[in-house]
Amino acid sequence: QKVMSVYHQAILDFNDGYEVTKIRVHDDYVSITAQNDSEIDAVKIHITLDDYFNYKIRPHMMLDRNTVSLLLQKQRWFEAYRAAIKKLARKDYTCEEMRRYFLIEHQLDELDSENLIDILQQKGYLNDQKYVESKLESVSYSLYGKTKIKRKLISKGLEEALVDEALSHYDDSSESVKATTVALKLMKTIKGKSISMKKLMIVRKLIDSGFSRDLANDTVKGLA
């Protein structure tokens, strides 16, 4: 009776399994097609090269349902990784931006998201320090003050301490030049106001643009 029980279980396992009907090896992954006789549609799965060799996938081998479920779960992680590589090739992102991307766009849990972040950092695709340095270099040509620059960087999910450290090396002399440039442009565009009102409006605009109140007031005092 015990032998028959094992026999029947083996039949159930076989009927519940998936036969690998097609294998296609790509540059960085392998696509496999598996078919269960009780299901109309075949299952198509993308797996890493490591999993391909670790599971010793070969044509016509049988995969149990648990293995197929696990490979499908791994596929979501792998597709998120491949999508991230393409995304980061087009534009730089912070770790926090990519973390949100994995959670929202790919529905990965926090553990898988953090695992991907670590791998992308190790491979050099993500680096918040370099991101800050690069952005500071580009915004140095903008007409934003340090306060607004800081707000914009922190909104990207960067740590405040990291931003403050980078801004501590920022050339303050250029801050005054930018404030004067903004003030002069505003002076020409504000019409129908008294000089005192114009200066008050310019001070407010400079502060909104990220310049300190002291610098805004000093800049306006220097205007004709």
C-alpha positions in Angstrom: 0.0 0.0 0.0 2.9 2.3 0.8 4.4 1.6 -2.6 1.1 2.4 -4.3 0.8 5.6 -2.3 4.2 6.7 -3.5 3.3 5.7 -7.1 0.1 7.7 -7.1 1.9 10.8 -5.6 4.5 10.5 -8.4 1.7 10.5 -11.0 0.1 13.6 -9.3 3.5 15.4 -9.2 4.0 14.6 -12.9 0.6 15.8 -13.9 1.1 19.0 -11.9 4.5 19.6 -13.4 5.6 21.6 -16.4 7.6 20.3 -19.3 10.3 22.6 -20.8 9.4 22.7 -24.4 11.6 25.6 -25.6 14.9 27.2 -24.6 16.4 30.3 -26.1 19.7 31.7 -24.8 20.3 35.5 -25.1 23.3 37.6 -24.2 22.4 38.1 -20.5 19.4 35.9 -19.9 17.6 32.7 -21.0 14.0 32.5 -22.0 12.2 29.2 -21.5 8.8 27.9 -22.4 7.1 25.4 -20.1 3.8 23.6 -20.7 1.4 21.9 -18.3 -1.0 19.5 -20.0 -3.9 20.7 -17.9 -3.4 24.3 -18.9 -4.2 25.9 -22.3 -1.4 28.4 -22.4 2.3 27.7 -22.0 4.3 29.6 -19.4 7.1 31.8 -20.7 9.8 32.7 -18.2 13.0 34.8 -18.4 15.7 33.6 -16.1 19.3 34.7 -15.4 22.2 32.7 -16.8 23.1 31.7 -13.2 19.6 30.2 -12.6 19.8 28.5 -16.0 22.9 26.6 -15.0 22.0 26.2 -11.3 18.6 24.6 -12.1 20.3 22.6 -15.0 17.5 23.5 -17.4 17.4 21.3 -20.4 14.8 20.4 -23.1 11.9 18.2 -22.0 12.8 18.2 -18.3 10.0 18.5 -15.8 9.7 21.4 -13.5 7.3 21.2 -10.5 4.8 23.9 -9.8 6.7 25.4 -6.9 9.8 25.7 -9.1 7.9 27.5 -11.8 6.3 29.8 -9.3 9.7 30.6 -7.9 11.2 31.3 -11.3 8.3 33.6 -12.2 8.9 35.5 -9.0 12.6 35.8 -9.9 11.6 36.9 -13.4 9.9 40.0 -11.9 13.1 40.9 -10.1 15.3 40.3 -13.2 13.0 42.3 -15.4 13.2 45.2 -12.9 17.0 45.0 -13.0 17.1 45.0 -16.8 14.7 47.9 -17.0 16.7 49.8 -14.4 19.9 49.4 -16.5 18.1 50.9 -19.6 16.6 53.7 -17.5 20.0 54.6 -15.9 21.7 54.5 -19.3 19.4 57.4 -20.5 19.6 59.6 -17.3 21.1 59.7 -13.8 18.8 58.9 -10.9 19.3 58.9 -7.1 19.0 55.7 -5.0 15.7 56.9 -3.6 14.3 57.6 -7.0 15.1 54.1 -8.2 13.8 52.7 -4.9 10.4 54.3 -5.6 10.6 53.1 -9.2 11.0 49.5 -8.1 8.3 49.7 -5.5 5.7 51.4 -7.7 6.5 50.4 -11.3 7.6 46.8 -10.7 5.7 46.1 -7.4 8.9 44.7 -5.8 8.9 44.4 -2.0 11.4 46.4 0.1 13.8 43.5 0.4 14.1 42.9 -3.3 14.2 46.7 -4.0 17.1 47.1 -1.6 18.9 44.1 -3.0 18.7 45.7 -6.5 19.9 49.1 -5.2 22.9 47.4 -3.6 23.8 45.6 -6.9 23.4 48.8 -9.0 25.6 50.6 -6.5 28.3 47.9 -6.7 28.2 48.0 -10.5 28.5 51.7 -10.5 25.1 52.5 -12.0 24.0 54.4 -8.8 26.1 56.8 -6.9 24.4 59.6 -4.9 27.7 61.4 -4.3 28.5 61.7 -8.0 24.9 62.6 -8.6 25.1 65.6 -6.3 28.4 66.7 -7.8 27.1 66.4 -11.3 23.9 68.3 -10.5 25.8 71.1 -8.7 28.0 71.6 -11.7 25.0 71.9 -14.0 22.9 74.2 -11.8 25.9 76.5 -11.3 24.9 77.9 -14.7 21.3 78.4 -13.5 19.9 81.5 -11.8 18.9 79.6 -8.6 20.2 80.4 -5.2 21.7 77.8 -2.8 18.5 77.4 -0.8 16.5 76.4 -3.8 19.3 74.2 -5.2 19.3 72.4 -1.8 15.5 71.9 -1.9 15.6 70.5 -5.4 18.3 68.1 -4.5 16.7 66.9 -1.3 13.4 66.4 -3.3 15.3 63.7 -5.2 15.6 61.7 -2.1 19.2 62.7 -1.3 20.3 62.9 2.3 20.5 66.4 3.7 24.0 65.9 5.1 25.3 64.8 1.7 23.8 67.9 0.1 25.1 70.2 2.7 28.6 68.8 2.4 28.5 69.3 -1.4 27.1 72.8 -1.0 29.9 73.7 1.5 32.3 73.7 -1.5 29.9 75.9 -3.6 31.4 79.2 -4.8 29.6 81.9 -2.9 31.0 84.6 -5.1 28.9 83.3 -8.0 25.8 83.5 -5.7 26.0 87.3 -5.6 26.6 87.6 -9.3 23.5 85.4 -10.0 21.4 87.4 -7.6 22.3 90.7 -9.3 21.6 89.2 -12.7 18.1 88.1 -11.6 17.4 91.4 -10.0 18.4 93.4 -13.1 16.2 91.3 -15.3 13.2 91.7 -12.9 13.8 95.5 -12.7 13.2 95.7 -16.4 10.0 93.6 -16.4 8.2 95.2 -13.5 6.1 98.1 -14.9 3.8 100.6 -13.3 5.3 100.3 -9.8 7.2 102.7 -7.6 10.9 102.2 -7.0 10.3 101.0 -3.4 7.6 98.6 -4.5 9.8 97.3 -7.3 12.6 96.6 -4.8 10.3 94.9 -2.4 9.0 92.6 -5.2 12.5 91.8 -6.3 13.5 90.9 -2.8 10.6 88.5 -2.5 11.5 87.0 -5.9 15.1 86.5 -5.0 14.2 84.7 -1.8 11.7 82.5 -3.8 14.6 81.7 -6.1 16.7 80.4 -3.3 18.8 83.4 -2.3 19.2 84.3 1.4 17.3 87.3 2.7 20.5 89.2 3.5 21.8 88.7 0.0 18.5 89.7 -1.5 18.4 92.9 0.5 22.1 93.7 -0.2 21.5 93.1 -3.9 18.5 95.4 -4.1 20.3 98.1 -2.3 22.9 98.2 -5.1 20.2 98.8 -7.8 19.8 102.2 -9.2 
